[in-house]
Amino acid sequence: MSRIGKNPVDIPEGVNVDLAGQVVTAKGKLGELSVTLSHEVEVSREGEQIWVKPRTDELSARKMWGTSRTLINNLVAGVSEGFSRNLEIQGVGYRAQVQGKELIMQLGLSHEIRFPVPEGITIECSDQTHISVSGADKQKVGQTASEIRGFRPPEPYKGKGIRYEGEYVFRKEGKKK
């Protein structure tokens, strides 16, 4: 049995959730998101809660049970509160800034990197070494943060690069004489 799937998804104030077959749509103060669920699960609404149940006892249906409930929960949380990932830049001369719809980064390369901000995502730089990626869609926020980190992942010798806030970078010992 799915431990996650057993729990209902609570709908907070100010969020509208529509069920149309296997399509779940959530509208809130941060926008509108929708997801199409597998036909192996059954979605129902009772008051201010959404319940997900598997249609059969097959293994694939039970796998999709918890996944579908989590996807619906992420929709509801995204349109009501939103998600964010914070990145830190470490290295001498490494910096970032937002100009218009582009994130401009200088990461020790011969040129600056210009990253266009995707639709539905907000990128802010509180200072030159901190980047905040936020939006309503959890997958899009994580993907964008991962792409930014991919330009210069932290290296193990000096720890220079872009890392998630609070990420531990295993440090290696350099050459010995």
Rosetta blueprint (number, residue, H / E / L):
1 M L
2 S L
3 R L
4 I L
5 G L
6 K L
7 N L
8 P L
9 V E
10 D E
11 I L
12 P L
13 E L
14 G L
15 V L
16 N E
17 V E
18 D E
19 L E
20 A E
21 G L
22 Q L
23 V E
24 V E
25 T E
26 A E
27 K E
28 G E
29 K L
30 L L
31 G E
32 E E
33 L E
34 S E
35 V E
36 T E
37 L L
38 S L
39 H L
40 E L
41 V E
42 E E
43 V E
44 S E
45 R E
46 E E
47 G L
48 E L
49 Q E
50 I E
51 W E
52 V E
53 K E
54 P E
55 R L
56 T L
57 D L
58 E L
59 L H
60 S H
61 A H
62 R H
63 K H
64 M H
65 W H
66 G H
67 T H
68 S H
69 R H
70 T H
71 L H
72 I H
73 N H
74 N H
75 L H
76 V H
77 A H
78 G H
79 V H
80 S H
81 E L
82 G L
83 F E
84 S E
85 R E
86 N E
87 L E
88 E E
89 I E
90 Q E
91 G L
92 V L
93 G L
94 Y L
95 R E
96 A E
97 Q E
98 V E
99 Q E
100 G L
101 K L
102 E E
103 L E
104 I E
105 M E
106 Q E
107 L L
108 G L
109 L L
110 S L
111 H L
112 E L
113 I E
114 R E
115 F E
116 P E
117 V L
118 P L
119 E L
120 G L
121 I E
122 T E
123 I E
124 E E
125 C E
126 S E
127 D E
128 Q L
129 T L
130 H E
131 I E
132 S E
133 V E
134 S E
135 G E
136 A L
137 D L
138 K H
139 Q H
140 K H
141 V H
142 G H
143 Q H
144 T H
145 A H
146 S H
147 E H
148 I H
149 R H
150 G H
151 F L
152 R L
153 P L
154 P L
155 E L
156 P L
157 Y L
158 K L
159 G L
160 K L
161 G E
162 I E
163 R E
164 Y E
165 E L
166 G L
167 E L
168 Y L
169 V L
170 F L
171 R L
172 K L
173 E L
174 G L
175 K L
176 K L
177 K L
